[in-house]
């Protein structure tokens, strides 16, 4: 029974997240339905990082097992044919050892968050950015962000419904920078860690936004982290601005 590693891109706007649900459209459900239509098999996907409703991905990784030994390019092309017109694409497929696990073999996950920092709303990217109309200082945001890097208890940035056994995580990177695009209207937050708590990235971005507009200092953000109190955290940044951009394997 061959195992296939899939690299997947999707627009999360019309989906209720990655994870399969009985009565709601999800990315996992759409791909598994496509697998059944082309192969006749009821295969289940395992992904590197489950994303919430409205969150996007440009390099999600998943694996599935099929009984028949299909060529990898056939699996890719057949899935893409059956996924149309949904905004999901299989970028690549390859046969991997059965020891490979998209979730448990991962050693690092990467996310990007985009903030459109201008008065006028987004016309073309409104489903992929958080529009913040008041001025933000990306340097102040980055100074605050560096206080979150490292091994910490991230209870203050954890969703109430998070099912992780521990709030302890090692944040390897959290950088904030204004892009070099025209008019410098976009601020990008990039982060990576072995794993994240539910809503951790969006909660951190919402708190950094308050640092960017002068309502919090870098010391204030460090105090919020140390307190472990979610009520002191900033607003939860909208899902639309968040994209899963990659996963590393040993």
Secondary structure, DSSP 8 states (H G I E B T S, - for coil): -EEEEEEEEE-GGGSS-SS--SSS--HHHHHHHHHHHHH------EESS---TT-EEEEEEEEEEESS---HHHHHHHHHHHHTTSSEEEEEEEEE-TT--TTTTEEEEEEEEEEE-SSS--SSSTTT-EE--S---HHHHHHHHHTT-EEEE-GGGS-TT---S--EEEEEEEEEEE-SSGGG-EEEEEEEES---TTHHHHHHHHHHHHHTTSS-HHHHHHHHHHT-GGGS-----GGGEEEEEEEE-
